[in-house]
Amino acid sequence: MPMTSGCNETSGASQTSMDPVLQYHYGELDIAKDPAHPSHALPPIRPDYRHILDIGCGMGQSLMALPLTAQVEAWGIDCDATAIAAGSRFVPQNVHLLVATGEILPFPDQSFDLVFSRVALPYMDVPKVIGEVARVLRPRGEFWAMLHPPSMLWDRARQNVRSGRIKDLAVCGYIGVNSLMLHMLGRQFRIGEFCETVQTYSGMQRILAAEGLQPLTTHQSRHLIVRASKA
């Protein structure tokens, strides 16, 4: 199905265990496998799903934790080649991991029954990713995303003020302006490769609708979760 190939494995478990980025992904795998964890959330899997895509999959931890039968073909993409190489050693044969970005998905039109993203979309160009999601979803396919609500940014900014972290406070200011543009105009801007935002449900509704996706449900606690379907 994909238009690109995967990547080679890294050089060994000892190097993997020392990489702080991979340590983060291993921690996310523990969360994905622990339903009692406060940050645990995975998309519902319908019996008729046969092709699934995870955008920003890391090591493929969500795909490993989902109850996927052997009849389901799943793909995960991430820009982190080290995480993809590490995860490729553990995923089952029906799960395929590729190095790619959410803004340019290397798959043909109408390839997937479900496309999901767990806390990766806030670090991407959201409108571009949603446009790609709409393109690769099949009719009646679904989109699921776990996002960052504005409260997460306010908490981060307050902690920076208390701790005197001026540099990160400035980063929060950029994220705030970028998020306001996303909410009001459905657009955002980059500084180099950095384009982080927080999301609102109403703003996401407008972005989804602009690409022909119908919002289904929402849930907001520590994270914002949105679901949508393609007509």
N, CA, C and O of each residue as an XYZ file, in Angstrom:
924
protein
N       0.811     -1.225      0.000
C       0.000      0.000      0.000
C       0.840      1.268      0.000
O       0.518      2.179     -0.763
N       1.924      1.396      0.826
C       2.641      2.658      0.888
C       3.484      2.897     -0.348
O       3.796      1.966     -1.090
N       3.853      4.162     -0.566
C       4.690      4.525     -1.688
C       6.153      4.604     -1.291
O       6.999      4.885     -2.140
N       6.480      4.361     -0.014
C       7.857      4.365      0.440
C       8.125      3.095      1.199
O       7.200      2.343      1.506
N       9.369      2.848      1.503
C       9.732      1.657      2.275
C      10.045      2.039      3.696
O      10.126      3.220      4.034
N      10.223      1.015      4.543
C      10.527      1.251      5.944
C      11.988      1.582      6.141
O      12.679      1.935      5.185
N      12.479      1.472      7.393
C      13.854      1.805      7.682
C      14.523      0.649      8.390
O      13.856     -0.255      8.894
N      15.853      0.683      8.426
C      16.608     -0.393      9.045
C      16.592     -0.299     10.554
O      16.305      0.761     11.112
N      16.897     -1.400     11.217
C      16.923     -1.433     12.669
C      18.132     -0.677     13.193
O      19.107     -0.466     12.471
N      18.061     -0.272     14.459
C      19.190      0.343     15.123
C      20.117     -0.723     15.640
O      19.871     -1.914     15.449
N      21.171     -0.313     16.286
C      22.268     -1.233     16.547
C      22.154     -1.980     17.837
O      23.190     -2.529     18.213
N      21.140     -2.097     18.550
C      21.181     -2.969     19.708
C      20.425     -2.428     20.880
O      20.193     -1.223     20.981
N      20.029     -3.327     21.786
C      19.180     -2.954     22.914
C      19.880     -2.023     23.869
O      19.234     -1.162     24.465
N      21.208     -2.170     24.037
C      21.902     -1.328     25.004
C      21.876      0.124     24.574
O      21.657      1.017     25.393
N      22.105      0.367     23.252
C      22.036      1.730     22.747
C      20.606      2.255     22.810
O      20.386      3.421     23.140
N      19.641      1.408     22.499
C      18.241      1.820     22.550
C      17.836      2.262     23.937
O      17.167      3.282     24.100
N      18.242      1.493     24.947
C      17.826      1.797     26.306
C      18.428      3.090     26.819
O      17.892      3.681     27.756
N      19.543      3.555     26.227
C      20.211      4.766     26.689
C      19.687      6.012     25.981
O      19.975      7.126     26.420
N      18.938      5.857     24.913
C      18.437      6.993     24.162
C      17.240      7.590     24.892
O      16.240      6.897     25.079
N      17.310      8.860     25.314
C      16.192      9.443     26.084
C      14.894      9.519     25.286
O      13.808      9.415     25.856
N      15.000      9.698     23.977
C      13.780      9.733     23.159
C      13.102      8.368     23.182
O      11.881      8.275     23.308
N      13.901      7.309     23.059
C      13.328      5.972     23.090
C      12.814      5.621     24.479
O      11.829      4.894     24.609
N      13.464      6.123     25.505
C      12.948      5.913     26.858
C      11.548      6.510     26.980
O      10.680      5.930     27.632
N      11.326      7.669     26.352
C       9.992      8.269     26.345
C       9.001      7.338     25.662
O       7.907      7.113     26.179
N       9.371      6.795     24.509
C       8.458      5.923     23.773
C       8.178      4.631     24.544
O       7.055      4.129     24.513
N       9.177      4.091     25.229
C       8.934      2.908     26.054
C       7.952      3.241     27.181
O       7.098      2.426     27.532
N       8.081      4.447     27.745
C       7.123      4.872     28.761
C       5.727      4.998     28.195
O       4.752      4.647     28.861
N       5.614      5.503     26.952
C       4.315      5.605     26.300
C       3.721      4.225     26.012
O       2.502      4.051     26.031
N       4.587      3.253     25.746
C       4.106      1.883     25.548
C       3.495      1.343     26.838
O       2.460      0.677     26.810
N       4.140      1.633     27.966
C       3.577      1.209     29.255
C       2.207      1.840     29.488
O       1.288      1.180     29.974
N       2.074      3.134     29.136
C       0.788      3.822     29.298
C      -0.273      3.195     28.397
O      -1.410      2.976     28.813
N       0.123      2.908     27.146
C      -0.832      2.338     26.193
C      -1.348      0.986     26.653
O      -2.480      0.616     26.340
N      -0.537      0.251     27.388
C      -0.929     -1.081     27.842
C      -1.587     -1.079     29.210
O      -1.984     -2.134     29.707
N      -1.711      0.105     29.833
C      -2.255      0.198     31.185
C      -3.553      1.006     31.176
O      -3.506      2.235     31.226
N      -4.713      0.342     31.113
C      -5.996      1.071     31.071
C      -6.241      1.933     32.296
O      -7.051      2.858     32.236
N      -5.567      1.657     33.407
C      -5.782      2.435     34.627
C      -4.977      3.730     34.650
O      -5.210      4.576     35.513
N      -4.051      3.902     33.738
C      -3.217      5.101     33.743
C      -4.057      6.315     33.330
O      -4.857      6.213     32.400
N      -3.892      7.466     34.005
C      -4.725      8.646     33.687
C      -4.534      9.168     32.269
O      -5.415      9.849     31.744
N      -3.400      8.864     31.639
C      -3.159      9.325     30.273
C      -3.482      8.266     29.228
O      -3.229      8.463     28.039
N      -4.042      7.139     29.674
C      -4.362      6.065     28.741
C      -5.595      6.440     27.917
O      -6.628      6.824     28.466
N      -5.475      6.324     26.611
C      -6.620      6.515     25.707
C      -6.249      5.911     24.365
O      -5.171      6.174     23.831
N      -7.144      5.103     23.825
C      -6.938      4.485     22.526
C      -8.246      4.557     21.732
O      -9.324      4.565     22.327
N      -8.167      4.607     20.421
C      -9.396      4.692     19.627
C     -10.191      3.393     19.685
O      -9.598      2.319     19.788
N     -11.513      3.464     19.623
C     -12.318      2.238     19.543
C     -12.099      1.559     18.195
O     -11.992      2.219     17.162
N     -12.035      0.225     18.225
C     -11.785     -0.547     17.006
C     -13.051     -1.280     16.612
O     -13.495     -2.181     17.324
N     -13.641     -0.900     15.475
C     -14.841     -1.573     14.993
C     -14.477     -2.902     14.326
O     -13.382     -3.040     13.781
N     -15.385     -3.878     14.364
C     -15.099     -5.184     13.750
C     -14.836     -5.114     12.249
O     -14.152     -5.976     11.699
N     -15.384     -4.077     11.575
C     -15.211     -3.998     10.129
C     -13.944     -3.267      9.698
O     -13.687     -3.147      8.500
N     -13.145     -2.774     10.650
C     -11.882     -2.145     10.288
C     -10.921     -3.194      9.737
O     -10.713     -4.241     10.350
N     -10.339     -2.905      8.576
C      -9.346     -3.806      8.000
C      -8.018     -3.105      7.722
O      -6.980     -3.758      7.622
N      -8.051     -1.785      7.597
C      -6.830     -1.020      7.336
C      -6.806      0.198      8.261
O      -7.731      1.010      8.258
N      -5.743      0.313      9.047
C      -5.642      1.330     10.103
C      -4.314      2.073      9.956
O      -3.296      1.475      9.607
N      -4.334      3.375     10.224
C      -3.124      4.203     10.190
C      -2.995      4.988     11.487
O      -3.959      5.594     11.955
N      -1.795      4.971     12.063
C      -1.455      5.761     13.245
C      -0.463      6.839     12.813
O       0.641      6.524     12.370
N      -0.851      8.106     12.940
C       0.004      9.235     12.571
C       0.775      9.693     13.807
O       0.180     10.016     14.836
N       2.101      9.720     13.696
C       2.936     10.047     14.847
C       3.006      8.877     15.797
O       2.781      9.025     16.998
N       3.319      7.709     15.256
C       3.190      6.463     16.020
C       4.315      6.201     17.001
O       4.201      5.303     17.834
N       5.414      6.969     16.925
C       6.553      6.653     17.788
C       7.106      5.287     17.453
O       7.456      5.021     16.303
N       7.189      4.420     18.445
C       7.630      3.044     18.247
C       6.494      2.119     17.828
O       6.685      0.909     17.699
N       5.306      2.692     17.615
C       4.152      1.865     17.318
C       3.464      1.360     18.558
O       2.777      0.338     18.521
N       3.644      2.080     19.684
C       3.143      1.597     20.966
C       1.616      1.471     21.005
O       1.087      0.527     21.592
N       0.912      2.414     20.384
C      -0.549      2.313     20.369
C      -1.010      1.131     19.528
O      -1.952      0.430     19.898
N      -0.351      0.909     18.403
C      -0.697     -0.227     17.552
C      -0.410     -1.549     18.256
O      -1.126     -2.529     18.051
N       0.628     -1.582     19.080
C       0.933     -2.796     19.839
C      -0.113     -3.055     20.913
O      -0.406     -4.207     21.235
N      -0.677     -1.987     21.468
C      -1.620     -2.134     22.569
C      -3.049     -2.377     22.101
O      -3.859     -2.911     22.860
N      -3.375     -1.999     20.872
C      -4.737     -2.176     20.375
C      -5.056     -3.650     20.137
O      -4.169     -4.428     19.787
N      -6.320     -4.036     20.326
C      -6.717     -5.437     20.093
C      -6.948     -5.706     18.608
O      -8.090     -5.828     18.165
N      -5.867     -5.796     17.847
C      -5.960     -5.984     16.403
C      -5.867     -7.471     16.067
O      -4.965     -8.166     16.534
N      -6.796     -7.944     15.264
C      -6.751     -9.328     14.816
C      -5.760     -9.447     13.655
O      -5.297     -8.444     13.112
N      -5.446    -10.680     13.290
C      -4.503    -10.922     12.196
C      -5.049    -10.449     10.862
O      -4.286    -10.266      9.913
N      -6.376    -10.245     10.771
C      -6.987     -9.790      9.528
C      -6.824     -8.280      9.303
O      -7.078     -7.780      8.207
N      -6.401     -7.563     10.343
C      -6.231     -6.117     10.245
C      -4.808     -5.801      9.789
O      -3.840     -6.324     10.340
N      -4.692     -4.945      8.783
C      -3.386     -4.464      8.336
C      -3.228     -3.037      8.844
O      -4.015     -2.154      8.505
N      -2.207     -2.824      9.657
C      -2.023     -1.519     10.297
C      -0.689     -0.913      9.887
O       0.307     -1.610      9.691
N      -0.706      0.405      9.764
C       0.494      1.156      9.421
C       0.690      2.255     10.452
O      -0.273      2.825     10.965
N       1.950      2.541     10.745
C       2.286      3.656     11.614
C       3.368      4.492     10.957
O       4.321      3.949     10.399
N       3.227      5.822     11.020
C       4.261      6.699     10.464
C       4.746      7.661     11.548
O       3.979      8.091     12.409
N       6.030      7.984     11.483
C       6.620      8.933     12.413
C       7.865      9.515     11.757
O       8.513      8.850     10.949
N       8.201     10.762     12.105
C       9.399     11.395     11.540
C      10.669     10.953     12.251
O      11.764     11.241     11.769
N      10.558     10.259     13.386
C      11.713      9.823     14.172
C      12.178      8.450     13.673
O      11.579      7.428     14.006
N      13.242      8.437     12.878
C      13.730      7.182     12.295
C      14.220      6.214     13.366
O      14.085      5.001     13.210
N      14.790      6.738     14.455
C      15.284      5.861     15.520
C      14.139      5.115     16.188
O      14.246      3.917     16.450
N      13.039      5.821     16.466
C      11.880      5.172     17.080
C      11.268      4.142     16.145
O      10.887      3.056     16.580
N      11.171      4.477     14.862
C      10.609      3.535     13.891
C      11.465      2.276     13.811
O      10.936      1.165     13.785
N      12.787      2.444     13.771
C      13.674      1.288     13.696
C      13.557      0.423     14.939
O      13.557     -0.804     14.841
N      13.457      1.049     16.114
C      13.338      0.285     17.362
C      12.015     -0.455     17.421
O      11.976     -1.632     17.779
N      10.919      0.231     17.068
C       9.609     -0.397     17.131
C       9.440     -1.516     16.126
O       8.690     -2.460     16.374
N      10.129     -1.429     14.987
C       9.995     -2.460     13.955
C      10.454     -3.825     14.432
O      10.097     -4.838     13.832
N      11.239     -3.871     15.504
C      11.703     -5.152     16.044
C      10.633     -5.837     16.886
O      10.738     -7.030     17.171
N       9.602     -5.090     17.287
C       8.638     -5.634     18.244
C       7.226     -5.817     17.691
O       6.475     -6.662     18.178
N       6.863     -5.037     16.685
C       5.475     -5.088     16.207
C       5.195     -6.417     15.506
O       6.110     -7.019     14.943
N       3.944     -6.883     15.532
C       3.594     -8.118     14.817
C       3.671     -7.930     13.308
O       3.834     -6.810     12.822
N       3.552     -9.029     12.572
C       3.755     -9.003     11.126
C       2.727     -8.157     10.388
O       3.009     -7.658      9.299
N       1.549     -7.987     10.959
C       0.526     -7.192     10.273
C       0.589     -5.707     10.620
O      -0.314     -4.954     10.257
N       1.637     -5.276     11.316
C       1.861     -3.863     11.637
C       3.144     -3.418     10.948
O       4.186     -4.057     11.097
N       3.071     -2.329     10.198
C       4.188     -1.841      9.398
C       4.493     -0.397      9.802
O       3.589      0.438      9.846
N       5.757     -0.101     10.094
C       6.165      1.225     10.536
C       7.037      1.883      9.475
O       7.954      1.263      8.937
N       6.741      3.149      9.180
C       7.454      3.900      8.150
C       7.897      5.251      8.689
O       7.256      5.820      9.573
N       9.010      5.762      8.142
C       9.434      7.129      8.420
C       8.719      8.053      7.440
O       8.939      7.977      6.231
N       7.873      8.916      7.962
C       7.108      9.856      7.132
C       6.512     10.914      8.050
O       6.575     10.795      9.273
N       5.934     11.950      7.450
C       5.289     13.017      8.223
C       3.787     13.009      7.975
O       3.313     12.541      6.940
N       3.048     13.538      8.950
C       1.600     13.597      8.814
C       1.145     14.554      7.735
O       0.045     14.410      7.202
N       1.979     15.537      7.403
C       1.600     16.511      6.380
C       1.675     15.940      4.962
O       1.026     16.454      4.051
N       2.462     14.880      4.774
C       2.580     14.234      3.460
C       2.509     12.728      3.701
O       3.539     12.089      3.918
N       1.319     12.162      3.666
C       1.152     10.727      3.938
C       1.470      9.921      2.678
O       0.917     10.201      1.615
N       2.351      8.926      2.781
C       2.792      8.169      1.600
C       1.858      7.021      1.246
O       2.300      5.882      1.089
N       0.573      7.315      1.120
C      -0.433      6.292      0.839
C      -1.400      6.794     -0.226
O      -1.618      8.000     -0.341
N      -1.980      5.889     -1.005
C      -2.965      6.298     -2.009
C      -4.256      6.811     -1.373
O      -4.485      6.619     -0.178
N      -5.082      7.453     -2.165
C      -6.393      7.917     -1.715
C      -7.233      6.730     -1.234
O      -7.132      5.619     -1.754
N      -8.067      7.003     -0.220
C      -9.046      6.035      0.291
C      -8.406      4.690      0.652
O      -8.855      3.632      0.210
N      -7.357      4.758      1.459
C      -6.617      3.553      1.842
C      -7.060      2.966      3.172
O      -6.854      1.774      3.402
N      -7.679      3.779      4.085
C      -7.846      3.352      5.465
C      -9.288      3.479      5.963
O     -10.028      4.383      5.575
N      -9.657      2.540      6.835
C     -10.943      2.585      7.527
C     -10.866      3.451      8.780
O     -11.863      4.044      9.193
N      -9.687      3.522      9.379
C      -9.474      4.331     10.586
C      -8.107      4.991     10.500
O      -7.105      4.336     10.216
N      -8.079      6.293     10.749
C      -6.830      7.032     10.918
C      -6.877      7.662     12.300
O      -7.863      8.311     12.650
N      -5.826      7.480     13.088
C      -5.823      8.077     14.416
C      -4.456      8.669     14.738
O      -3.456      8.362     14.089
N      -4.440      9.523     15.752
C      -3.201     10.155     16.200
C      -3.318     10.448     17.688
O      -4.250     11.123     18.126
N      -2.386      9.947     18.446
C      -2.418     10.117     19.903
C      -1.333     11.107     20.330
O      -0.148     10.774     20.327
N      -1.738     12.317     20.696
C      -0.896     13.435     21.174
C       0.299     13.734     20.275
O       1.333     14.191     20.763
N       0.178     13.485     18.980
C       1.229     13.859     18.034
C       0.799     15.037     17.161
O       1.634     15.838     16.740
N      -0.490     15.142     16.893
C      -1.006     16.193     16.018
C      -0.674     17.603     16.507
O      -0.437     18.470     15.666
N      -0.640     17.894     17.831
C      -0.318     19.247     18.284
C       1.055     19.752     17.843
O       1.308     20.955     17.904
N       1.942     18.869     17.404
C       3.283     19.262     16.975
C       3.397     19.328     15.451
O       4.494     19.488     14.918
N       2.270     19.205     14.752
C       2.255     19.208     13.299
C       1.435     20.396     12.781
O       0.807     21.127     13.546
N       1.467     20.558     11.452
C       0.604     21.546     10.801
C      -0.786     20.920     10.708
O      -1.058     20.132      9.802
N      -1.659     21.272     11.645
C      -2.936     20.568     11.814
C      -3.801     20.606     10.550
O      -4.274     19.548     10.133
N      -4.038     21.770      9.911
C      -4.890     21.768      8.720
C      -4.336     20.887      7.596
O      -5.101     20.212      6.907
N      -3.022     20.890      7.408
C      -2.435     20.055      6.357
C      -2.623     18.570      6.666
O      -2.933     17.777      5.778
N      -2.431     18.203      7.937
C      -2.603     16.805      8.318
C      -4.058     16.373      8.123
O      -4.315     15.284      7.612
N      -5.008     17.219      8.527
C      -6.418     16.859      8.376
C      -6.776     16.712      6.901
O      -7.568     15.840      6.541
N      -6.203     17.551      6.047
C      -6.422     17.398      4.615
C      -5.929     16.054      4.103
O      -6.586     15.422      3.276
N      -4.778     15.618      4.589
C      -4.247     14.307      4.213
C      -5.091     13.175      4.796
O      -5.309     12.158      4.138
N      -5.561     13.350      6.018
C      -6.435     12.347      6.632
C      -7.684     12.152      5.776
O      -8.072     11.021      5.483
N      -8.312     13.259      5.379
C      -9.521     13.165      4.555
C      -9.228     12.466      3.227
O     -10.065     11.730      2.705
N      -8.056     12.701      2.699
C      -7.692     12.075      1.418
C      -7.541     10.563      1.540
O      -8.024      9.828      0.679
N      -6.876     10.083      2.599
C      -6.581      8.645      2.700
C      -7.700      7.850      3.366
O      -7.676      6.620      3.335
N      -8.682      8.526      3.970
C      -9.809      7.805      4.562
C     -10.763      7.302      3.487
O     -11.018      7.979      2.491
N     -11.281      6.106      3.710
C     -12.323      5.579      2.837
C     -13.676      6.184      3.224
O     -13.829      6.675      4.343
N     -14.656      6.156      2.317
C     -16.000      6.603      2.703
C     -16.492      5.831      3.927
O     -16.341      4.612      4.008
N     -17.079      6.554      4.873
C     -17.541      6.036      6.159
C     -16.384      5.642      7.082
O     -16.600      5.026      8.126
N     -15.175      5.993      6.697
C     -14.038      5.796      7.589
C     -14.046      6.806      8.717
O     -14.747      7.815      8.638
N     -13.272      6.551      9.772
C     -13.283      7.426     10.950
C     -11.885      7.946     11.276
O     -10.867      7.314     10.994
N     -11.891      9.130     11.885
C     -10.681      9.777     12.384
C     -10.819      9.953     13.886
O     -11.883     10.335     14.373
N      -9.746      9.678     14.624
C      -9.718      9.811     16.087
C      -8.417     10.492     16.463
O      -7.354     10.116     15.968
N      -8.487     11.493     17.334
C      -7.261     12.187     17.744
C      -7.331     12.594     19.207
O      -8.358     13.066     19.694
N      -6.225     12.403     19.886
C      -6.034     12.885     21.251
C      -5.143     14.127     21.166
O      -4.003     14.047     20.707
N      -5.665     15.275     21.609
C      -5.042     16.567     21.382
C      -4.695     17.260     22.698
O      -4.903     16.709     23.780
N      -4.165     18.476     22.586
C      -3.798     19.279     23.754
C      -4.774     20.442     23.910
O      -4.786     21.326     23.053
N      -5.591     20.484     24.958
C      -6.488     21.627     25.172
C      -5.706     22.839     25.662
O      -4.578     22.684     26.132
N      -6.269     24.040     25.567
C      -5.575     25.250     26.025
C      -5.126     25.194     27.480
O      -4.126     25.816     27.838
N      -5.851     24.457     28.327
C      -5.480     24.387     29.744
C      -4.059     23.859     29.945
O      -3.391     24.234     30.909
N      -3.595     22.996     29.045
C      -2.234     22.482     29.164
C      -1.204     23.594     28.975
O      -0.174     23.614     29.649
N      -1.489     24.525     28.048
C      -0.579     25.646     27.819
C      -0.594     26.613     28.993
O       0.456     27.106     29.404
N      -1.790     26.891     29.542
C      -1.859     27.805     30.688
C      -1.090     27.226     31.874
O      -0.372     27.958     32.557
N      -1.227     25.933     32.128
C      -0.497     25.302     33.227
C       1.009     25.401     33.017
O       1.757     25.680     33.954
N       1.443     25.174     31.795
C       2.875     25.266     31.482
C       3.387     26.684     31.685
O       4.469     26.881     32.238
N       2.615     27.675     31.239
C       3.032     29.066     31.389
C       3.110     29.458     32.862
O       4.055     30.136     33.267
N       2.125     29.039     33.673
C       2.150     29.363     35.106
C       3.367     28.740     35.786
O       4.003     29.376     36.626
N       3.689     27.513     35.429
C       4.879     26.878     36.013
C       6.151     27.609     35.616
O       7.076     27.727     36.419
N       6.204     28.099     34.386
C       7.376     28.863     33.942
C       7.515     30.170     34.700
O       8.627     30.579     35.031
N       6.384     30.837     34.982
C       6.431     32.090     35.746
C       6.949     31.820     37.161
O       7.806     32.544     37.668
N       6.417     30.767     37.788
C       6.860     30.448     39.146
C       8.329     30.043     39.202
O       9.027     30.336     40.173
N       8.796     29.363     38.146
C      10.175     28.856     38.142
C      11.165     29.818     37.496
O      12.371     29.571     37.518
N      10.670     30.912     36.922
C      11.555     31.872     36.283
C      12.157     31.381     34.981
O      13.234     31.834     34.594
N      11.485     30.461     34.294
C      12.006     29.935     33.023
C      11.536     30.859     31.896
O      10.520     30.600     31.251
N      12.284     31.929     31.673
C      11.888     32.978     30.733
C      11.883     32.456     29.301
O      10.986     32.784     28.524
N      12.881     31.642     28.946
C      12.971     31.155     27.578
C      11.749     30.310     27.214
O      11.173     30.476     26.138
N      11.357     29.409     28.111
C      10.204     28.568     27.806
C       8.911     29.372     27.886
O       7.935     29.037     27.215
N       8.892     30.417     28.690
C       7.719     31.289     28.737
C       7.522     31.970     27.383
O       6.393     32.139     26.923
N       8.639     32.360     26.746
C       8.551     32.947     25.406
C       8.025     31.921     24.398
O       7.256     32.258     23.498
N       8.451     30.668     24.562
C       7.935     29.603     23.692
C       6.427     29.463     23.878
O       5.687     29.278     22.912
N       5.982     29.555     25.126
C       4.541     29.492     25.400
C       3.797     30.629     24.703
O       2.685     30.444     24.210
N       4.424     31.806     24.668
C       3.807     32.933     23.969
C       3.631     32.641     22.494
O       2.583     32.931     21.916
N       4.656     32.067     21.882
C       4.550     31.688     20.468
C       3.441     30.654     20.268
O       2.629     30.780     19.351
N       3.409     29.635     21.126
C       2.375     28.596     21.000
C       0.991     29.217     21.145
O       0.061     28.841     20.433
N       0.855     30.177     22.073
C      -0.430     30.830     22.278
C      -0.894     31.584     21.046
O      -2.053     31.468     20.649
N       0.000     32.359     20.435
C      -0.357     33.113     19.226
C      -0.685     32.155     18.090
O      -1.669     32.345     17.374
N       0.141     31.124     17.927
C      -0.082     30.141     16.861
C      -1.417     29.416     17.053
O      -2.136     29.148     16.091
N      -1.733     29.106     18.310
C      -2.987     28.407     18.612
C      -4.192     29.293     18.360
O      -5.225     28.814     17.893
N      -4.076     30.588     18.664
C      -5.170     31.523     18.411
C      -5.442     31.632     16.914
O      -6.597     31.672     16.489
N      -4.372     31.680     16.114
C      -4.544     31.705     14.658
C      -5.228     30.430     14.169
O      -6.103     30.476     13.304
N      -4.819     29.292     14.734
C      -5.423     28.016     14.340
C      -6.910     27.997     14.685
O      -7.739     27.566     13.884
N      -7.232     28.465     15.876
C      -8.622     28.460     16.333
C      -9.496     29.389     15.501
O     -10.608     29.022     15.122
N      -8.997     30.600     15.213
C      -9.829     31.606     14.574
C      -9.786     31.534     13.045
O     -10.797     31.762     12.381
N      -8.614     31.215     12.492
C      -8.426     31.298     11.045
C      -8.188     29.945     10.385
O      -8.200     29.836      9.159
N      -7.971     28.911     11.204
C      -7.667     27.608     10.632
C      -6.315     27.556      9.974
O      -6.095     26.763      9.058
N      -5.380     28.413     10.442
C      -4.025     28.445      9.893
C      -3.023     28.549     11.034
O      -3.365     28.965     12.141
N      -1.794     28.169     10.755
C      -0.718     28.310     11.737
C       0.583     28.570     11.010
O       0.661     28.405      9.793
N       1.609     28.978     11.750
C       2.882     29.319     11.113
C       4.020     28.601     11.835
O       3.924     28.254     13.012
N       5.090     28.393     11.090
C       6.263     27.700     11.604
C       7.385     28.677     11.917
O       7.508     29.730     11.291
N       8.200     28.307     12.897
C       9.503     28.918     13.095
C      10.503     27.780     12.929
O      10.682     26.972     13.840
N      11.147     27.713     11.781
C      11.966     26.552     11.459
C      11.071     25.333     11.303
O      10.152     25.324     10.483
N      11.347     24.304     12.099
C      10.521     23.102     12.088
C       9.476     23.112     13.204
O       8.725     22.149     13.360
N       9.425     24.188     13.974
C       8.567     24.253     15.156
C       7.230     24.861     14.778
O       7.184     25.958     14.220
N       6.122     24.154     15.078
C       4.792     24.705     14.759
C       3.754     24.269     15.793
O       2.584     24.093     15.456
N       4.173     24.093     17.046
C       3.293     23.529     18.079
C       2.081     24.424     18.344
O       2.171     25.651     18.302
N       0.943     23.772     18.621
C      -0.281     24.479     19.011
C      -1.021     23.674     20.072
O      -0.748     22.492     20.280
N      -1.964     24.338     20.738
C      -3.009     23.646     21.483
C      -4.294     23.813     20.685
O      -4.394     24.699     19.836
N      -5.281     22.955     20.961
C      -6.459     22.908     20.114
C      -7.737     23.130     20.925
O      -7.786     22.847     22.122
N      -8.759     23.637     20.255
C     -10.093     23.758     20.841
C     -11.042     22.883     20.028
O     -10.791     22.615     18.853
N     -12.129     22.438     20.655
C     -13.068     21.591     19.932
C     -13.746     22.356     18.802
O     -13.909     21.827     17.702
N     -14.144     23.609     19.070
C     -14.823     24.382     18.022
C     -13.874     24.657     16.856
O     -14.283     24.603     15.697
N     -12.612     24.952     17.160
C     -11.646     25.161     16.096
C     -11.422     23.898     15.284
O     -11.322     23.958     14.059
N     -11.340     22.751     15.955
C     -11.160     21.488     15.256
C     -12.394     21.151     14.428
O     -12.268     20.606     13.331
N     -13.584     21.465     14.933
C     -14.809     21.243     14.154
C     -14.727     21.941     12.801
O     -15.053     21.353     11.770
N     -14.287     23.209     12.812
C     -14.207     23.978     11.570
C     -13.172     23.383     10.610
O     -13.405     23.304      9.404
N     -12.035     22.968     11.158
C     -10.983     22.385     10.312
C     -11.445     21.061      9.717
O     -11.224     20.795      8.536
N     -12.086     20.235     10.534
C     -12.591     18.947     10.049
C     -13.666     19.147      8.980
O     -13.652     18.489      7.940
N     -14.596     20.066      9.250
C     -15.691     20.306      8.303
C     -15.169     20.837      6.976
O     -15.713     20.518      5.920
N     -14.113     21.648      7.027
C     -13.552     22.196      5.796
C     -13.003     21.112      4.884
O     -12.903     21.311      3.673
N     -12.645     19.959      5.459
C     -12.127     18.841      4.681
C     -13.169     17.741      4.474
O     -12.833     16.637      4.043
N     -14.430     18.041      4.780
C     -15.492     17.087      4.538
C     -15.627     16.007      5.595
O     -16.215     14.958      5.330
N     -15.097     16.237      6.780
C     -15.199     15.278      7.878
C     -16.237     15.759      8.884
O     -16.223     16.923      9.286
N     -17.134     14.869      9.292
C     -18.219     15.211     10.211
C     -17.834     14.843     11.639
O     -17.663     13.660     11.934
N     -17.691     15.839     12.550
C     -17.371     15.510     13.941
C     -18.441     14.617     14.560
O     -19.634     14.810     14.326
N     -18.001     13.631     15.358
C     -18.916     12.698     15.999
C     -19.056     12.990     17.485
O     -20.150     13.315     17.949
N     -17.983     12.882     18.228
C     -18.031     13.085     19.680
C     -16.776     13.821     20.125
O     -15.803     13.929     19.380
N     -16.818     14.322     21.345
C     -15.641     14.948     21.936
C     -15.611     14.637     23.424
O     -16.646     14.401     24.048
N     -14.428     14.641     23.967
C     -14.253     14.447     25.405
C     -13.064     15.278     25.834
O     -12.025     15.256     25.174
N     -13.196     16.013     26.928
C     -12.099     16.844     27.387
C     -11.881     16.639     28.876
O     -12.780     16.857     29.688
N     -10.685     16.220     29.215
C     -10.253     16.168     30.607
C      -8.839     16.734     30.602
O      -8.654     17.928     30.366
N      -7.857     15.908     30.854
C      -6.482     16.383     30.710
C      -6.129     16.605     29.238
O      -5.344     17.494     28.907
N      -6.715     15.793     28.363
C      -6.521     15.919     26.931
C      -7.875     16.121     26.254
O      -8.925     15.836     26.830
N      -7.825     16.614     25.034
C      -9.009     16.780     24.204
C      -9.030     15.644     23.190
O      -8.054     15.446     22.465
N     -10.125     14.895     23.130
C     -10.264     13.798     22.189
C     -11.402     14.125     21.226
O     -12.516     14.431     21.649
N     -11.110     14.056     19.929
C     -12.137     14.299     18.914
C     -12.248     13.084     17.999
O     -11.270     12.379     17.751
N     -13.458     12.858     17.508
C     -13.724     11.809     16.528
C     -14.511     12.416     15.378
O     -15.315     13.328     15.577
N     -14.281     11.915     14.190
C     -15.002     12.408     13.022
C     -15.108     11.274     12.013
O     -14.337     10.316     12.056
N     -16.082     11.395     11.095
C     -16.272     10.391     10.059
C     -16.293     11.057      8.692
O     -16.597     12.243      8.566
N     -15.963     10.268      7.667
C     -15.997     10.747      6.296
C     -17.274     10.234      5.629
O     -17.597      9.051      5.731
N     -17.985     11.108      4.960
C     -19.246     10.729      4.299
C     -19.002      9.707      3.202
O     -19.946      9.275      2.541
